[in-house]
Amino acid sequence: GRQFLDFVRFKARGGDGGDGCVSFLREKYLAKGPPNGGNGGRGGDVIIRATPDESTLKHMRRLCLAKRGQNGLGGGKHGMKGEDLIIEVPVGTIVRELVPEPMEEEETDEDAQSKRESRWLYYPRAEPIVVAEGRVNFFHQAERMLDEEEKYLEWKARKEKREVVNVDLTEPGQEVLICKGGLGGYGNPHFLTTENRSPKWATRGKKGEEREVELELKTIADIGLVGVPNAGKSTLLSAISNAHPKQADYAFTTLHPYVGTVDYADQFQLTVADIPGLIRGAHRNIGLGHAFLRHVERAKLLVYVIDVSGPSPIEDLKTLQYELEAYRPGLTQRQSLIVANKADKVTQAKENLAKLQEEVKYIPIIPVSAKYEKNVLKLTSVLRKEVERMRLEDTERKSLEEIQRRKKEEEEALL
């Protein structure tokens, strides 16, 4: 089967609340004690958390359910909260909520009545509630109390206007709450009044929230390698980093993205992403490239791997730039570098390299032989220099944004 997944949809559901308990204190010499049923525990939440230990969404299930809250017990023991379901996803995952179209369903009186009746739990040996004329119906009082509470919760939900989830998890440990668990039911002491000293009913727990969620993984790497099939991207990645992707002498050897880490002697590290080869028409879902182009969107530096031993390296470069621009306008304006690979093939490569250097003046070109690791040290030095510069710019930009945010908060506080 397919070993790499970067896009998945699933349903998430918070745990249902535990039911309340109908119980009464029973002790020696105390035949009819007060009610002491515990409340049900709240259902577990569904939380999505980013972790560097995951690299694919392959482990995702179609339905993710949090644990149900524990039922209340006698002796005033409340139920435990249901265990939260924590879904770990790779860093760089975008979490989107899919909002279904509202369906107009007319609720009949029978459905409404059935829904009201299903809220309640009764004492096992309780007799049918029969109230003599002129006496207070305690159960109706409890129903009115519950109706008022539900109206308040509906009003509160409308006022808060729940936002649609759309979060980009770019930091390890960053998390987002998808579904809240349902509230636990009330035990019978909740309905104790000065008149009704022995309520023989409790309520069931509420249902947990349910949402349909879409996850899209965009690999976070400092450098993105792009090239036509069989240009030597995987060989280059294995030459400069600790990754070992499959290498072979045929097109589309790489079937899914690889991310490698380049380690330097002074503990400096940078990450490099290799995606499957791009062919003309990749932005229209031809070949394998379109499915994985999203993985170079986040790259700070684009590296075009060009096979200078091939028949037309200039055409290969134009094809790559056209496909990237057609997929997302402005992507080719990003900082770029050209790696002229297979430069060890003297006759053809030397002529093509000269033509490429003459044709392309606006992008730096570094000739290498990834197979024999020639000129790789120069390449890694240039990559480090560019990445360090861009990281410094990102840090300065974030610091400026933080200063502006604090300044805005201070101005709002003065107002």
Disulfide bonds with the S-S distance in Angstrom:
none
